[in-house]
Amino acid sequence: MKMSLTCVCVLFMWIICVHSTRHHYDARVIDTDRGVIRYSIENRGHRDFIKLVKSFTSGSVWVADQENLYSINTTTQVKGPQIKDECEENSMCEYTISLLRDGLDENLLLVCGSTEEKTKCYNLNSSYSLDDNFQFDYGFNIHEPSLLIGDMLYFTKSNMGLYRINRKEMKDKIWPYHTVSEQKYVKLMASKDTQKVYSFFTEKHRSVGGDCESGLWIPRVSQICTNDRGGSKDVLQFSWTSGINGRLYCGGLEGERPFTRIVDVDTVETHNDVKIYVLFRNLWNTSAVCVYNMSEINSVFNSSEFMKMKNMNAPEGHRPGQCVGDSTCLSADVLRFMKEGPEVKDWIMPETTPLMFHHHHYTHIKVHTINKATVLYLALESGGVHKVLEDQPVFIIAEFRPFPHGTHISSMLLDTSEKRLYVSSGKEVIHIDLQMCHVYGDDCDGCVLSRDPYCDWNGSRCAPVSQNSVQHPAFSDLPKVAQSKTKPDGGAPVSIVPPSSRYYLLCPTISRHASYHWYHGNTRLECVQSRHGCLHLIESMNETHEGSYRCESTEGDYHRNISRYELRMNASPTLTVNTALLPCFLLLLTRLLS
């Protein structure tokens, strides 16, 4: 029997590929606490400040609030060492954890804390103790994007630029040249060969003569060479000599302005390239994601002409942004040109049209490629997280609601090896199991309609993808189901209802992309939607209400009978309420009386 059902499911998948013409802007499934584990954080700060980082040495996830360190995994939560030693003798001193980065070799983490006068950094070793510290006399709260490459710490300061410090040789440092533009940094990333570092940021447009772009933000990416040693003693000493800028384009719908405000960035490595997923907003606060290829960014930086600046042309004999052996030996003409922050003329274009999200405002993005499909995790301003299949149009698989409505999500971390998503608020960290496949129902068609690349029908239930799964990965991006499904006529359960009594019929709902209706014979009845399902109320039972009832769901061209009942009367005129529906009855009664 199991094999025959499996074969039928496979046959449906291969023969029928159904595309719904209706674009759904909401999640298909809502999930609250299923698959969620919570960790409390003693954050006494006034801000929602939580940093998350995966330790590949220990396999745990490290959490930092403004003062404390925690190590968490699926079974334990351990509080780490205190780093408030700089403030022990000064009650007015504010010492906060400002940087949490992956460590190297035997070190688990690089942890930095800051006061108003200085910043001090430590290595957290495998015995959970702090050692090998270094400090610099600047009160930098490194809350913005940072990167650790070998002994070089790269970090950003909005409205200032990109910094680099050698943690073993403090004199080896690069400071940004003074900038007058308003900037907000979002992401730092290194090239695969670590020869270049790329910064993604948004810059306030510097209006000239009241042009049409005045007051807008401009999305940019810049690159520098990691072997940049700064310029000569006369020009750009201890400042970048290899920094060049490019402009990202993310187009809107026809007749609309493009998206210009970068909110967050995540990357996915392919077999020969790196894809960069950039979350944007436009002037109307609509969200979109544009996808760029690193190869295209490099192509533009290596071949485009440069914008003309202050009557200066690009120097001959040296391509701006090209990495050299010793940057201190560059000519004065090259250094003066680089001092102006050169920008390439050609815009960097996305590989496809934007992934549009109507009526949703997102704050964070994480991306995972699994089974030849790409899934986006997008944090909502309301405190939820959307699980989204990359497609045109986008398909919102599910919405997780682990926090009270309106909670600010401070950070997200995607653990692709364990298939978990860690999400933090100001008071707690939760992790979500991304393979909660049973929420899509207990049949093959419901499993496939979910379009969740983490899940497949294994012959008996909707389960995490395995080699024995029915649904081939090549078909994971299409709903392949029968156009209709009815349960075998084995007889509906019979309920005896007294005359003149009230009675409620419940149809459980799973998909918010489906519509649900009750049928009494061939007559369609409306139902009341509640968090328990689709309710049909019989106010006063009489002979016209006897007979068979069925609840049918419609999702695109797919129809399915969900529930069936047979109602009959007896002679006792007492009030009868289906006890299984008592919570629904109380909820409905409360609404009627309010």
Salt bridges, closest charged atoms under 4 A:
ASP26 OD1 - HIS360 NE2 3.85
ASP31 OD1 - ARG34 NE 2.70
ASP33 OD1 - ARG38 NH2 3.01
GLU42 OE1 - LYS79 NZ 3.48
GLU67 OE1 - LYS84 NZ 3.73
GLU86 OE1 - LYS118 NZ 3.45
GLU86 OE2 - LYS120 NZ 2.93
ASP151 OD1 - ARG167 NE 3.46
ASP172 OD1 - ARG164 NH2 3.79
GLU203 OE1 - ARG220 NE 2.53
ASP211 OD1 - HIS205 NE2 3.35
GLU213 OE2 - ARG247 NH2 2.87
ASP264 OD2 - HIS364 ND1 3.95
GLU305 OE1 - LYS345 NZ 3.33
ASP326 OD1 - ARG229 NH1 3.35
ASP333 OD1 - ARG336 NH2 2.64
GLU340 OE1 - LYS310 NZ 3.41
GLU343 OE2 - ARG220 NH1 2.76
GLU351 OE2 - LYS275 NZ 3.27
GLU381 OE2 - ARG281 NH2 2.88
GLU381 OE1 - HIS361 ND1 3.50
ASP391 OD2 - ARG451 NH2 2.69
GLU399 OE1 - HIS386 NE2 3.02
GLU399 OE2 - ARG401 NE 2.98
ASP415 OD2 - LYS54 NZ 2.90
GLU418 OE1 - ARG420 NH1 3.71
GLU428 OE2 - ARG38 NH1 3.18
ASP443 OD2 - ARG560 NH2 2.61
ASP452 OD2 - LYS387 NZ 2.71
ASP489 OD1 - ARG564 NH1 3.47
GLU526 OE1 - HIS517 NE2 3.96
GLU526 OE2 - ARG524 NH2 3.89
GLU539 OE1 - ARG502 NH2 3.03
GLU552 OE2 - HIS559 ND1 3.85
GLU555 OE2 - ARG28 NE 2.76
